[in-house]
Amino acid sequence: MNYRHYLFLLLLLGLGVIIYIAGDNSISTPLLSRVTSTPAGTPDVFMENARITQYDEAGNRSSFATATQVVHYPDSDTTWLDSPDIWNWQDSINPPWHSVSERGKLLPGGKTLELYDNVVINRANPKGGAPLQLETDFLTIHTDRDIAETERPVRISDESGVTTAVGMTTYYKENLVKLKSKVRGIHEVKQPTP
């Protein structure tokens, strides 16, 4: 036999070993799991025009969210949202908080949501006046603590005027907004109508 026959037999033997390993589940499982796992940066969930409703323990709606696109990345356990639109109810008496932005990211664990770019939070005035509106370029919502906060500049407007500040914490349950620094405001006192 010449070396070509040996080379052919060696290749045939190698192919037989590969086929044997692929057919033996105890050997091929680790190899298969490496092959079928998603590479870093590859999403495992992709949704378009997503709508998600959450309920509290009593069965009352606690939040409603939509996004034009939702993409989850398993390697970082983060979920990216395009055009998130989120409603949060604290109870059946007070109006909900409504948050929108161009982009968002749900962090690992699913309890912290970051909103980016043209973030606007609205809350209807329970007395029927102009709503409270908060505007910033970045906001972190802690769903487990019912608060939203930012260290960035924020603009707040309601029926009495406009306030600007750097940094803010909003307590949803208490219907309270605390400003952190550089607070400036212009407010008009409404004259009583005769």
N, C-alpha and C positions, 0 to 999 in steps of 0.2 A: 504494500500500500504506500502510495506517495503522501506527501504532506497535505494535499488538498482533501484526500479522503479523511485524514485525521481531523482537519479543520472542520469539515462537514459534520463528522460524528460529534465533535466537541460542541458545535453550534446546536445540533439536534439534542444532545444531552442537556445543554443549558436551557433550551426551550422546554424540554420535558420537566426540568426542575422548576422552572417558572410556572408551568401549568399545574404541577403538583402543589406548589405553595399556594397558588391562587385558589385551588380547590379545597385546601385544608383550612377550615374556619378558625381553628385555634392559632394558626400562624398568620393568616391573612387579615384578621380583624384589626390589629394595630396598623398594618399597612393600609387597609381600606379606610380606616378612620382618618388617617393623615391625608389621604387623597381626597376624600369627600368633604372635609371640613372647609369652611370658608376662609379664604386668605385674608390677611389683615386689610382693613379698609373696604371689605366687601359687605354690602348689606344682606341681612337675612330676612328682613321684612320690608315691604314697600307697599304703600297704599296711596291711592289718589282720592281726593274728595272725601276724606275720612270724617266721620261723625262719632263722637264718643260721649256717652252720658253716664255719670256716676251718681249713685244714690247713697244716702247715709244709712245707719243701722235701722232707723225707723221707716225706711222706704221712701223718704223724701228726696227729691232731686237735689244734689249738692253742687254738681258742676255739669256743664255742657261745653264741649269743645269741638271745633271744626278746624280743618287745615286742608289746603289744596294738595299738599303732599306730605307724607310721613315716611321717614326712612330710619330703620333701626340698624345700628352697627354692633354686632356681638362682641367684637374684640375690645371695644371701649364701653359697652353697655350704654350707649347714648342713642337718643332718638332725636332726629332733626325734623323740624316742622317748617313748612312754607306757609305764610299767611295764617298764622294761628289766630283763632277767634275764640275767646274763653269767657264763659259766664260762671260766676261763683255765687251761690246762695248760702247765706248763713242761717236764715230762718224764713218763715213764711210771712213775717211782718215787714222786715226791712227790704229795700230794693237790692237786687244783686249787683255785684261788681262785674264790670265788663271790660276785658283786656284784649287789645289787638296789637299786632306788630307785623313787620315784614317777615321776620324769621324767629325761630325759637329752638331751644335745645333742652330736652328732658335728660337730666343727669342720671348716673347709675343709682339704682334703688327706686327711681320713679317718684321721689318726693320733692325734688327741687327742679323748677322750670326756669330757664333763663330766656328772656325775650330781648330781641335785638332790633334796632333800626325802627324809628318812628313808632315807639311804644306809646299807646294811649290807653288810659284807664278811665272809664266813665262810671259814675254812680248816680242814678236818678235822685232828684231831690224829693224826699218823702212829702214835702209840703207843696209840691207841684211847680216849683220854680225851675230855674236853669240847673242842669245837672252839674255835679262836681266833675271836673276833667283834669287829669294829671298827664303830663307829657314829658317823656325823657327818651334817651336813645338806648338805654340798657336797664333791665329790671330783673330781679330775682324773686320768684314766687316760691315760698316754702309752704307746700300744700299741707304738710303735717302740723304746721303751727298757725295756719291761716294768716300769714303776713306776706307782704311784698316790700322789697327794699331796693334802694339804689344808692350808690355813692356819687353818681353823676348829677349834672345840673337837671333840675326839674322845674316845670312851669305848671302852676295850679290855677285854674279859673273856676269861678262859680258866679252866682247872680250878684255877689257883692263886689267882685273885682278880680284882680290877678295878683298872684304871689309867685316869686321865683326863689329858688334856694339851691344849695348844693347838698345833695343827700337827703333821703327821706325814708321813713318806714311807715307803711300803711298796715294797720291792724284791722282786718276784715270784720271780725266778730264785734269789736268795740266801735266800729265805724269811726276810727280815729286815724289821723295822719300827723306824724311827728316829723318836723323838718330839722335837719342837722346843723347847717351853717349857712352863712351869707344870705340870710332871709331878707327879702325886699318885697314890698307890696304896695299896690295902689287899690284903694277900696273906696267906693262911693256909698254914702249914707242915703238911703231912699227917703225922699220927702213924702210925708203922709198926703194922701189925696183928699181934698176937701169934700 
